[in-house]
């Protein structure tokens, strides 16, 4: 997937390494109280994209999950996940 707004075309994986993503995910974690929205854990938090149609930096398109709940989410979708 390529960013439509980027001067330099950027893949999703490249975007996840960018300063823009680092700043954005801190905003999402802060909004969510620095805790997993599923179980309330404050350990090993990640920001999960609910979907990709609304863009990579849409606050309504992201949620904070702990790594355990994130894995459970992807397993429930039938995706392969490293355990």
N, C-alpha and C positions, 0 to 999 in steps of 0.2 A: 504494500500500500504506500502511495506517495502523498506527501502533503501538498495540497493545492495552493496554499498560501506562501510556501517557502520559495525564496529566490533560488536556493540550491536545493534540488530535489533530495529528499531525505527519507530513508526507510523508517518504519516503525521502530525497529531495533536501534537505529542511530538516534532517533528522537528520545528514546528512553535513557540515553546517556547524556542528553543535553542539559544545560543549566536551566533552560525554560521548564523542562519536565521536573527537575529537582525542586524548583521554586513552587511550581503548581502542586506537586504532590504534598508539599508541606502545608499548603493552604487547605487541601482536602482533609488531611489528617487533623489539622486544627479545627476545621468545621465539625468534624466527627468526634471531637473531644479526645483525640489521640487514643482511640480505642476501637476494637473490632465492632462493626455494626451488627454482627450476628451474635457473638458470644460475650462481648464486653472485655475481652483480653486486651492488655496493653503491651504484649510481648510479640516481637517480630511482626510488625505491621507493614502491610503493603497497600498500595492504592490500585484498585481493580477497576478496569473499564467495564461498565455494564454492557455497552455496545460500541461500535466504531462509527456508526452512521452520523452521530452528532458531533464528531470531531474528537480530537485527542485531549483537548484542554477545556472541556465543558464541565463545569462543576456538577451539573445534574446528571452527568454521564459517568461519574466515578464515585466509588465508595471505598471506605477503609475496611480491610479484612486482615485478620491474622493469617499467617501462612497455613495453619491447619484448616481454617474455614475456606480459604482460597482453594486448597487442594480438594476439599470435599465438594465445592462448587463445580470444579472442572470434572471431577469423577462423576458427579450426578448428570453431567451433560454428555457422558460417554467418552470423554477425552482421556488419552493416556497421560498419566502424571507420574513423575519420579517420586517415590516414597522415601 
